Amino acid sequence: PDHPALALLRRLAPALCAVAIAVLVAWTRKDAAFVAAGYTTTALAAAALLVRILQAPEGSPLRRVFESAGLVHIGKVSYAVYLFHLIARAVVALLSDRRSLA
């Protein structure tokens, strides 16, 4: 027995992903419409894709792609890279401010 919301997300996943890609390609991040619709559409598409992946049968092409060694590795290091890039960006900004003052 599938929860109705999960069943709906699973059915809409391909369309939501297509719309999210179109939104990301069409609008710049400075556009107010992107902020209002783009991030929401992208989040819904990611949720729908996640539901599809988690409910896909073991050994299906979708599961094999997302369980591949490369994507698993990226998943393991991505948050650390995200945190490190914030620190590196702050250090570069601090150093460039000091140089501009000298």
C-alpha positions in Angstrom: 0.0 0.0 0.0 1.6 3.2 -1.3 1.0 6.5 0.4 -0.9 8.7 -2.0 1.6 11.5 -1.8 4.5 9.1 -2.6 2.6 7.6 -5.5 1.9 11.0 -6.9 5.6 12.1 -6.6 6.7 8.9 -8.2 4.3 9.4 -11.2 5.3 13.1 -11.6 9.0 12.6 -11.2 10.0 12.5 -14.9 7.8 15.6 -15.7 9.1 17.5 -12.6 12.7 16.7 -13.5 12.1 18.0 -17.1 10.5 21.2 -15.8 13.3 21.7 -13.3 15.9 21.4 -16.0 14.0 23.8 -18.2 13.7 26.3 -15.3 17.4 26.1 -14.5 18.3 26.6 -18.2 15.8 29.4 -18.9 16.3 31.7 -15.9 19.2 33.4 -14.3 19.6 33.2 -10.5 19.1 37.0 -10.3 15.6 36.8 -11.7 12.9 37.1 -9.1 10.8 34.5 -10.9 13.6 32.0 -10.5 13.7 32.6 -6.8 9.9 32.1 -6.5 9.4 29.2 -8.9 12.8 27.8 -9.8 13.9 26.7 -6.4 10.5 25.3 -5.5 10.3 23.3 -8.8 13.9 22.1 -8.4 13.2 20.9 -4.8 10.0 19.1 -5.9 11.9 17.5 -8.7 14.7 16.3 -6.4 12.1 14.9 -3.9 10.2 13.1 -6.7 13.5 11.7 -8.1 14.5 10.5 -4.6 11.2 8.8 -4.2 11.6 7.1 -7.6 15.1 5.9 -6.7 14.2 4.6 -3.2 11.1 2.8 -4.5 12.9 1.3 -7.6 13.3 -2.4 -7.5 16.7 -3.8 -6.5 18.9 -4.1 -9.6 16.9 -1.8 -11.8 18.8 0.6 -14.1 17.8 3.6 -12.0 19.1 2.0 -8.8 22.3 0.8 -10.5 23.1 4.3 -11.7 22.5 6.0 -8.4 24.3 3.2 -6.5 27.4 3.3 -8.7 30.7 3.7 -7.0 31.3 7.2 -8.6 28.0 8.7 -7.3 28.4 7.0 -3.9 31.9 8.6 -3.6 30.6 12.0 -4.6 27.8 11.6 -2.0 30.3 10.8 0.7 32.6 13.8 0.0 30.1 16.5 -1.3 29.2 17.9 2.1 32.8 18.2 3.2 33.7 19.9 -0.1 30.7 22.3 0.4 31.9 23.2 3.9 35.5 23.6 2.8 34.6 25.8 -0.1 32.9 28.2 2.4 36.0 28.4 4.5 38.3 28.8 1.5 36.0 31.5 0.1 36.0 33.5 3.4 39.9 33.2 3.6 40.3 34.5 0.0 37.9 37.4 0.7 39.7 38.3 3.9 43.1 38.2 2.1 41.9 40.2 -0.8 40.4 42.8 1.5 43.8 43.1 3.3 45.7 43.5 0.0 43.3 46.2 -1.2 43.8 48.2 2.0 47.6 48.1 1.8 
